[in-house]
Amino acid sequence: MRETDLKKTYLGVDLGGTKLMVGEMDENGELLRYKRYPSGPLDQREALELIKRSLDDFLADRPDMPDPAAMGLGLVGRIDGRTGLWLEIDHDRAKPTPVTEILKETYGMPCFADNDVRSAAKAEMLFGQGKSSENWIYLNVGTGVAAGIVSNGKLVTGGHCNAGEVGHSASGIEFRAPCVCGRPDCVESVASGLGLDLCARLLAPQYPDTGLAIPADHTRVSASEIFSLYETDPLCKILTDNAAQALANLIMNLVRFCDPETVVLGGGIMSDDFLYRRILERLDPYTTRYVTGGVVRTGLDPRKIGLLGACSNAIKGMEEI
Ligand SMILES: [Zn+2]
């Protein structure tokens, strides 16, 4: 095969709260190969070292093919997508790091970055919802809850690269669980992976006969186990109902704020169809009457959308040069 017959490829690094994935995607959004690396609570310096080690490993094992056209990063925390400056992981881990500059220098290819959820929204822009609409929301329900909001074809970033942190809005349900952000009743603290774990531990003493496994160590309570015990276990029913109502309230609020044609749901918690169906039951038809594309689950693989998003940062970045 001549080199000109080969499609351009893009490297991607997806760093979430619990895992790091490195992959390579072609320009049609097909992941050619990928590898997962263990991660954990890291500061930015440690995370950058982990990214470099993982990239070295991934690239050493690369079949004989042309160099990738560019690299994209989807990182947890607050990133300035225009400059590639990684401002913070969270409030306590804030050491602004010029991550794209460092990696461009190290690997000799253009490098672009954004936060993990906006990156996933860019994958939707290129290969999913964005192909048919200019006004939509990508709502990620995973370790946390956050959104990529696309308005008139543009992804909203905000004045401090902090737009879309919609998980930190009031859940509107009776049960309250304190949130890490300081507010007493956030959606994230009842409906995310971390929130379901927190609420299971808070409510378990009221349900001594529960069959739900609540690990004594730092292992998180399994969301899919909660959903699978819904019909038979009262604790699992209340946890699921609370999460579904909080997410339905959030979606209806976002619909009123942003007037999207479609709301796309993704993230690890949304890979389970059960919670999705409980959310749909709770959406008011009048409130969502202009959401003509519906409240849908992503057509991209919800477990790989973060990595597709990281690679999409590279494509979008090269388009804008
Ligand atoms: Zn919060």
Boltz pocket constraint, residues with backbone or C-beta under 6 A from the ligand:
constraints:
  - pocket:
      binder: B
      contacts: [[A, 167], [A, 168], [A, 169], [A, 179], [A, 180], [A, 181], [A, 182], [A, 183], [A, 186], [A, 188]]
      max_distance: 6.0
